């Protein structure tokens, strides 16, 4: 994988983390406003499951970042 490819993969991973952090904040806001949502007949199921999925997504993205970092390190070792 070229340096440009590694940078692109890392950039995509960072965008993914930003997207998931926004989703976590959105779900956290829904949870913090629970009393108003409860009056409307809603429950916490959706935002709680959303946060759980967001955390899994961030963990998966972190693995991509780890792989990119390892590839960069291996590339430097080959070039040395």
C-alpha positions in Angstrom: 0.0 0.0 0.0 1.4 3.4 -0.9 1.9 6.3 1.5 -1.1 8.0 -0.2 -3.2 4.9 0.4 -2.1 4.8 4.1 -2.9 8.5 4.5 -6.3 8.0 2.9 -7.1 5.0 5.1 -6.1 6.9 8.2 -8.1 10.0 7.1 -11.2 7.8 6.5 -10.7 6.2 9.9 -10.5 9.6 11.6 -13.6 10.8 9.9 -15.4 7.6 11.1 -14.3 8.3 14.6 -15.6 11.9 14.4 -18.9 10.6 13.0 -19.3 8.1 15.8 -18.4 10.7 18.5 -21.2 12.9 17.1 -23.6 10.0 17.2 -22.6 9.3 20.8 -23.2 12.9 21.8 -26.6 12.8 20.1 -27.6 9.6 21.9 -26.3 11.0 25.2 -28.5 14.1 24.7 -31.5 11.9 24.1 -30.7 10.0 27.4 -30.2 13.3 29.3 -33.6 14.5 28.1 -35.3 11.3 29.2 -38.0 12.8 31.3 -39.4 14.7 28.4 -39.1 11.7 26.1 -40.9 9.5 28.7 -43.8 11.8 28.7 -44.0 11.4 25.0 -44.2 7.6 25.5 -40.6 6.9 24.4 -38.0 4.8 26.2 -34.2 4.6 26.4 -33.9 1.5 24.2 -32.9 3.3 21.0 -30.3 5.7 22.4 -28.7 3.1 24.6 -28.4 0.6 21.8 -27.1 3.4 19.6 -24.3 4.2 22.1 -23.4 0.6 22.3 -23.2 0.3 18.5 -21.2 3.6 18.3 -18.7 2.2 20.8 -18.3 -1.0 18.8 -17.8 1.1 15.6 -15.1 3.2 17.3 -13.3 0.0 18.5 -13.4 -1.4 14.9 -12.1 1.9 13.5 -9.3 1.8 16.1 -8.2 -1.5 14.7 -8.0 0.0 11.3 -5.7 2.8 12.7 -3.6 0.1 14.4 -3.2 -1.7 11.1 -2.3 1.5 9.2 0.3 2.3 11.9 1.8 -1.2 11.7 2.0 -1.0 7.9 3.8 2.4 8.1 6.2 0.9 10.6 6.8 -2.1 8.4 7.3 0.1 5.4 9.9 2.1 7.2 11.7 -1.0 8.3 11.9 -2.3 4.7 13.2 1.0 3.5 15.9 1.2 6.3 
